[in-house]
Amino acid sequence: MKKFFDKFVSLQSRKAFKAAFPFTLPIFAGFWFLGISYGIYMNVCGFSWIYPALMSLTIFAGSVEFIVVNLLFGSFNPLQAFILAFIVNARHLFYGISMLDKYRGLGMKKFYLIFGLCDESFSINYTAKIPEDVDRGLFYFWVTFLNQFYWVSGSTLGGIFGSMIKFNTHGLEFILTSLFVVIFLEQFLNENEHLNAFIGFLASLICLLIFGAENFILPSIAVILILLTIFRRKLE
């Protein structure tokens, strides 16, 4: 495998891969467990392994993929599916705005980076300190590709071996929540000023109390955006 990789991947790309891979290891743990649980869930619902494999490859949005399982049992309503997917993933609009400068001038790679921009890839690509001798675009590419590979492989394996595994999967969805807690704490400890962390935490907590667990995400994102705009000069 290493000889194949060295033969067909340029030295610059290999260097970017080595720099990006350690950042994605925590994501690997979360994505594999959650992806396998998703594949098992699809299998239990009566779908072949090809369904979780193709959906994780083309949709690549964990929350939406779980929702799609129920949509497949309902009547054909593409408009409802579009609106639901848009609302669930509306936070990606803010991710995209934040990554405009970082993805500018990356050529064809930019289209895949836009498609593969998930919560975890955004967290890494936005905050990672890329070594000066590593190509920025290739670093972003490998982070995005590896994260998608973890999710696709996990959901595919879950779909294939789901019928063979007999255990209670309740609670596996908490894995990514714990992963984001770790990412938040790591960023908090690496910052000298913690104003942005407190803004994000308090705004989310207040919106959670006001709007409830099902509806707090969009209001909290809007409040955070407004507060970060107000305190922009201080943060810079």
Secondary structure as GFF3:
##gff-version 3
##sequence-region A 1 236
A	DSSP	alpha_helix	2	8	.	.	.	ID=ss1
A	DSSP	alpha_helix	11	44	.	.	.	ID=ss2
A	DSSP	alpha_helix	50	58	.	.	.	ID=ss3
A	DSSP	alpha_helix	62	73	.	.	.	ID=ss4
A	DSSP	alpha_helix	78	88	.	.	.	ID=ss5
A	DSSP	alpha_helix	91	98	.	.	.	ID=ss6
A	DSSP	alpha_helix	100	103	.	.	.	ID=ss7
A	DSSP	alpha_helix	109	115	.	.	.	ID=ss8
A	DSSP	alpha_helix	119	127	.	.	.	ID=ss9
A	DSSP	alpha_helix	136	161	.	.	.	ID=ss10
A	DSSP	three_ten_helix	162	164	.	.	.	ID=ss11
A	DSSP	three_ten_helix	172	174	.	.	.	ID=ss12
A	DSSP	alpha_helix	175	190	.	.	.	ID=ss13
A	DSSP	alpha_helix	195	211	.	.	.	ID=ss14
A	DSSP	alpha_helix	217	230	.	.	.	ID=ss15
A	DSSP	alpha_helix	232	235	.	.	.	ID=ss16
###
